[in-house]
Amino acid sequence: MKLSGQAVGADSQFVALNKPFASPHMNFPAIVSGSQSQVNQVSLRGNPRENWEDSNMVDSSPRTETSTDDTSDKDRFERFRLNAAGTADSGEKLKGKASDQKALRRLAQNREAARKSRLRKKAYVQQLESSRLKLTQLEQELHGARKQGITTSSSGDQSHSASGNGALVFDAEYARWMEEHNKLVGELRSAVNAHAGDTELRTVVDNVAAHFDDIFRLKGTAAKADVFHILSGMWKTPAERCFLWIGGFRSSDLLKLLVNQLEPLTEQQLMGICNLQQSSQQTEDALTQGMEALQQSLAETLASGTPSSSGPSGNVANYMGQMAMAMGKLGTLEGFLRQADNLRQQTLQQMHRILTTRQSARALLAINDYFSRLRALSALWLARPQE
């Protein structure tokens, strides 16, 4: 019984040895030393065989705990390795995603650049096609003008040949207008010589008067493209340009010529013609003064800049300001031309209201003969022998 009690004590000590980490403050070497001393005491008192077996059992317990610690360390190492591998995999995935995003951005940028390049190429092709069509149109218009004998005058302003499409088109339109005008005047002359009735004669007179309206419309359209071409009278013969006033004839001068051609006139008609001539003269004087004021203002604008040692455009800001003001003033030239043509058109219309049908027919023939003689004079002047 004593031995069994000692064995029970040894077993309790063995159980205590199997729980070395029960308390964090427990001294593991002291426990081992104490247990070994007790085992030695038991071995002295008890059966040597039992003591030997108990000693082996006790001796094996430290090895068991060492094996458990090794397994725990291996588990922790394995978990650390797996965590490290997972972190590495996550890093690789993040790097892969970042690389994919960069590739997508580059792909989007390349697509946008390609789209813009296609748009620029398309616009360039359209511009080339538009330029080709314009060139073809200019060639056709030039061919038509040459076919009708309209060429630029070598004695005029050399810039006329480069004045643009508007001037060239107007020259061709004016040539067609003159051709139609001569045809209508021929019909009017035949009707007057044949002593046609008033109804028939009125129809021909109205046709000629309406044809005059066409030339004013053509001039207005051409002035929007090149007002200097209309004002300079390069579409007229040299003798006609000598009597030119703001792109056409003076209404008051024509009325003076017609008074002697239309006799006999009634007193009321004569008074109407005189009043019309006076009002036309006043309007012409006002427009002439306006043109002179415009020329003076334009000259002062161009001369207002301070002299520069580097040339007329030395001070760029001042130069551009002067040019802007001058351009604005030149824009009023079209208005002067439009007012002058309105005066000419209204004078012809009022003249027809004052005169009878036959007097209007004779007036239109007189106007045509006057300008025909001016054109003939120009032809003779250009064909004169050169000394």
C-alpha positions in Angstrom: 0.0 0.0 0.0 2.8 2.3 0.7 4.3 1.6 -2.7 1.0 2.2 -4.4 0.7 5.5 -2.6 4.1 6.5 -3.8 3.1 5.4 -7.3 0.0 7.6 -7.1 2.2 10.5 -6.0 4.5 9.8 -9.0 1.5 9.6 -11.3 0.3 13.0 -10.0 3.7 14.4 -10.6 3.6 12.9 -14.1 0.3 14.6 -14.8 1.8 17.8 -13.6 4.7 17.3 -16.0 2.3 16.8 -18.9 1.0 20.4 -18.3 4.1 22.5 -18.4 2.3 25.6 -19.9 -0.6 25.6 -17.5 0.7 28.7 -15.8 2.8 31.3 -17.6 4.8 31.9 -14.5 5.7 28.3 -13.9 9.4 27.4 -13.8 9.8 24.5 -16.2 13.4 23.5 -15.1 12.4 23.5 -11.5 9.5 21.2 -12.1 11.6 18.8 -14.1 14.3 18.8 -11.4 11.8 18.2 -8.6 10.1 15.4 -10.5 13.4 13.7 -11.2 14.4 13.9 -7.5 11.0 12.3 -6.5 11.5 9.6 -9.1 14.9 8.9 -7.7 13.4 8.6 -4.2 10.8 6.2 -5.4 13.3 4.1 -7.1 15.2 3.7 -3.9 12.1 2.5 -2.0 10.1 0.5 -4.5 10.5 -2.3 -6.9 13.4 -1.8 -9.3 11.4 -2.9 -12.3 8.5 -0.6 -11.6 10.9 2.2 -10.8 12.6 1.6 -14.1 9.3 1.7 -16.0 8.2 4.8 -14.2 11.6 6.4 -14.9 11.2 5.6 -18.6 7.7 7.1 -18.5 8.9 10.2 -16.9 11.9 10.5 -19.1 9.7 10.2 -22.2 7.5 13.2 -21.2 10.0 15.9 -22.1 10.5 14.4 -25.5 6.8 14.4 -26.0 6.6 18.1 -25.2 9.5 18.8 -27.5 7.7 17.0 -30.3 4.5 19.0 -29.6 6.5 22.3 -29.7 8.2 21.3 -33.0 4.8 20.6 -34.5 3.4 23.9 -33.4 6.5 25.7 -34.8 6.0 23.9 -38.1 2.3 24.9 -38.2 3.2 28.5 -37.5 5.9 28.4 -40.2 3.5 26.8 -42.7 0.9 29.5 -42.0 3.6 32.2 -42.4 4.7 30.6 -45.6 1.1 30.4 -46.9 0.4 34.0 -45.8 3.6 35.2 -47.5 2.7 33.2 -50.7 -0.9 34.8 -50.6 0.6 38.2 -50.1 2.9 37.6 -53.1 0.0 36.4 -55.1 -2.0 39.4 -54.2 0.9 41.7 -55.2 1.2 39.9 -58.5 -2.5 40.3 -59.1 -2.4 44.0 -58.2 0.6 44.5 -60.5 -1.3 42.6 -63.2 -4.4 44.7 -62.8 -2.3 48.0 -62.9 -0.6 46.7 -66.0 -3.9 45.9 -67.6 -5.3 49.3 -66.8 -2.3 51.0 -68.4 -2.7 48.8 -71.5 -6.3 49.8 -71.7 -5.5 53.5 -71.4 -2.9 53.2 -74.1 -5.3 51.4 -76.3 -8.0 54.0 -75.7 -5.5 56.8 -76.5 -4.4 55.1 -79.6 -8.0 54.7 -80.8 -8.7 58.3 -80.1 -5.6 59.4 -82.0 -6.6 57.2 -84.9 -10.1 58.6 -84.9 -8.8 62.2 -84.9 -6.4 61.3 -87.7 -9.2 59.9 -89.8 -11.3 63.0 -89.2 -8.4 65.3 -90.3 -7.8 63.1 -93.3 -11.5 63.3 -94.2 -11.6 67.1 -93.8 -8.4 67.4 -95.9 -10.0 65.3 -98.7 -13.2 67.4 -98.6 -11.1 70.6 -98.8 -9.3 69.2 -101.8 -12.5 68.2 -103.5 -14.0 71.7 -102.8 -10.9 73.4 -104.2 -11.1 71.2 -107.3 -14.8 72.1 -107.9 -14.0 75.8 -107.4 -11.1 75.6 -109.9 -13.3 73.8 -112.4 -16.0 76.5 -112.0 -13.4 79.3 -112.5 -12.1 77.6 -115.6 -15.6 77.3 -117.0 -16.4 80.9 -116.3 -13.1 82.1 -117.7 -13.7 80.0 -120.9 -17.2 81.6 -121.2 -15.9 85.1 -120.8 -13.1 84.5 -123.3 -15.7 83.1 -125.7 -17.7 86.3 -125.5 -14.6 88.4 -126.0 -14.4 89.7 -122.5 -10.8 90.2 -121.4 -9.1 92.3 -118.8 -7.9 95.6 -120.0 -4.1 95.9 -120.1 -4.4 99.7 -119.8 -6.3 99.5 -116.5 -5.5 98.5 -113.1 -3.3 95.4 -113.2 -5.0 94.0 -110.1 -8.1 93.6 -112.2 -6.9 90.2 -113.5 -6.7 89.0 -109.9 -9.8 90.8 -108.5 -11.5 87.5 -107.9 -14.4 85.4 -109.1 -17.0 88.1 -108.5 -15.5 90.6 -111.0 -15.1 87.9 -113.6 -18.7 86.7 -113.3 -20.0 90.3 -113.4 -18.0 91.0 -116.6 -19.6 87.9 -118.2 -23.1 88.8 -116.9 -22.7 92.4 -118.2 -21.7 91.1 -121.6 -24.8 89.0 -121.8 -26.9 92.0 -120.5 -25.4 94.1 -123.3 -26.3 91.5 -125.9 -29.9 91.3 -124.7 -30.1 95.1 -124.4 -29.1 95.6 -128.0 -31.7 93.1 -129.0 -34.5 94.8 -127.1 -33.4 98.3 -128.4 -33.5 96.9 -131.9 -37.1 95.8 -131.3 -38.0 99.2 -129.8 -36.4 101.0 -132.8 -38.4 98.8 -135.2 -41.6 99.5 -133.3 -41.1 103.3 -133.4 -40.2 103.3 -137.1 -43.2 101.1 -137.8 -45.5 103.5 -135.9 -46.8 100.7 -133.8 -49.8 101.3 -131.6 -49.5 102.6 -128.0 -50.3 99.2 -126.5 -47.7 97.3 -128.5 -45.2 100.1 -128.0 -45.8 100.2 -124.3 -45.0 96.5 -124.0 -41.6 97.0 -125.7 -40.9 100.1 -123.6 -41.6 98.2 -120.4 -39.3 95.4 -121.5 -36.5 97.8 -122.1 -37.1 99.6 -118.7 -37.3 96.3 -116.9 -34.0 95.3 -118.5 -32.4 98.4 -117.0 -33.5 97.1 -113.6 -31.5 93.9 -114.2 -28.2 95.7 -114.6 -28.7 97.5 -111.3 -29.4 94.2 -109.6 -26.3 92.7 -111.2 -24.2 95.6 -110.0 -25.5 95.3 -106.5 -24.6 91.6 -106.3 -21.1 92.2 -107.8 -20.4 95.1 -105.4 -20.7 92.7 -102.5 -17.8 90.7 -103.9 -15.6 93.5 -105.3 -16.9 97.1 -105.0 -13.7 98.5 -106.4 -14.3 96.7 -109.7 -17.7 98.4 -110.1 -16.6 101.8 -108.9 -13.5 101.8 -111.2 -15.7 101.1 -114.2 -13.3 98.5 -115.6 -16.3 96.8 -117.1 -16.8 99.9 -119.2 -14.9 101.2 -122.2 -12.3 104.0 -121.7 -14.5 106.8 -123.0 -17.4 105.7 -120.8 -15.1 105.6 -117.8 -14.2 109.2 -118.5 -17.8 110.3 -117.7 -18.2 107.7 -114.9 -19.7 108.9 -111.5 -19.8 106.4 -108.6 -20.0 103.4 -110.9 -22.4 104.7 -113.5 -23.9 107.7 -115.3 -25.1 111.0 -113.8 -28.9 111.2 -114.0 -28.8 115.0 -114.2 -26.6 114.9 -117.2 -28.9 112.5 -119.1 -31.9 114.6 -118.3 -30.1 117.7 -119.8 -29.5 115.7 -123.0 -33.0 114.4 -123.2 -34.8 117.8 -123.0 -33.7 118.7 -126.5 -34.4 115.2 -127.8 -38.0 115.1 -126.6 -39.4 118.3 -127.9 -42.2 119.2 -128.1 -42.9 118.9 -124.4 -45.9 120.3 -122.6 -45.3 122.9 -119.9 -46.3 120.4 -117.2 -43.8 117.9 -118.6 -41.1 120.4 -118.9 -41.7 121.5 -115.3 -41.6 117.8 -114.2 -38.3 117.2 -116.1 -36.7 120.3 -114.6 -37.8 119.4 -111.1 -36.5 115.8 -111.6 -33.2 117.2 -112.9 -32.9 119.6 -109.9 -33.6 116.9 -107.3 -31.2 114.5 -109.1 -28.5 117.2 -109.0 -29.0 117.8 -105.3 -28.8 114.1 -104.5 -25.7 113.7 -106.7 -24.0 116.7 -104.9 -24.8 115.1 -101.5 -23.3 111.8 -102.6 -20.3 113.5 -104.1 -19.6 115.3 -100.8 -20.0 112.1 -98.9 -17.5 110.4 -101.1 -15.0 113.3 -100.7 -15.5 113.2 -97.0 -14.9 109.5 -97.0 -11.7 109.9 -99.0 -10.5 112.6 -96.7 -11.2 110.6 -93.6 -9.5 107.5 -95.0 -6.4 109.5 -95.9 -6.3 111.0 -92.3 -6.7 107.5 -90.8 -3.8 106.1 -92.8 -1.6 109.1 -92.1 -2.3 109.3 -88.4 0.4 106.8 -87.4 3.8 108.0 -86.1 6.7 107.4 -88.5 8.8 104.3 -87.7 12.4 103.5 -88.7 11.4 99.9 -89.5 8.9 100.8 -92.2 5.1 101.5 -92.5 4.3 98.5 -90.3 6.9 99.1 -87.6 4.4 99.5 -84.7 2.3 96.4 -85.3 -0.4 97.4 -82.8 -0.8 100.9 -84.3 -0.6 99.5 -87.8 -3.3 96.9 -87.2 -5.5 99.5 -85.6 -5.2 101.8 -88.6 -6.0 99.0 -91.0 -9.1 98.0 -89.0 -10.4 101.6 -89.1 -9.6 102.0 -92.8 -11.4 98.7 -93.5 -14.5 99.9 -91.7 -14.6 103.1 -93.7 -14.1 101.3 -97.0 -17.2 99.2 -96.1 -19.3 102.3 -96.7 -18.3 102.4 -100.4 -20.9 99.8 -101.1 -23.6 102.0 -99.5 -22.6 105.0 -101.7 -22.7 102.8 -104.9 -26.1 101.4 -103.9 -27.5 105.0 -103.3 -26.1 106.2 -106.7 -27.7 103.2 -108.5 -31.0 103.8 -106.7 -30.9 107.4 -107.9 -30.3 106.3 -111.5 -33.1 103.7 -111.4 -35.6 106.1 -109.8 -34.8 108.8 -112.3 -35.6 106.5 -115.2 -38.8 105.4 -113.6 -40.0 108.9 -112.9 -39.1 109.9 -116.4 -41.4 107.3 -117.8 -44.2 108.5 -115.6 -43.8 112.1 -116.9 -43.5 111.2 -120.6 -45.9 109.6 -122.9 -45.3 106.1 -124.3 -43.8 107.4 -127.5 -41.7 110.0 -125.7 -40.4 107.3 -123.4 -39.5 105.1 -126.4 -37.6 108.0 -128.0 -35.9 108.8 -124.6 -34.7 105.2 -124.3 -33.4 105.2 -127.9 -31.5 108.5 -127.2 -29.9 107.1 -124.1 -28.8 104.0 -126.0 -27.4 106.0 -128.9 -25.4 108.2 -126.5 -23.6 105.3 -124.9 -23.2 103.6 -128.2 -21.3 106.6 -129.5 -19.1 106.6 -126.4 -18.2 103.0 -127.0 -17.5 103.7 -130.7 -15.3 106.6 -129.6 -13.3 104.3 -127.4 -12.8 101.8 -130.2 -11.6 104.5 -132.5 -9.2 105.8 -129.8 -7.7 102.4 -129.1 -7.3 101.7 -132.9 -5.7 105.1 -133.7 -2.2 104.9 -135.3 0.6 105.0 -132.8 3.3 107.6 -133.6 
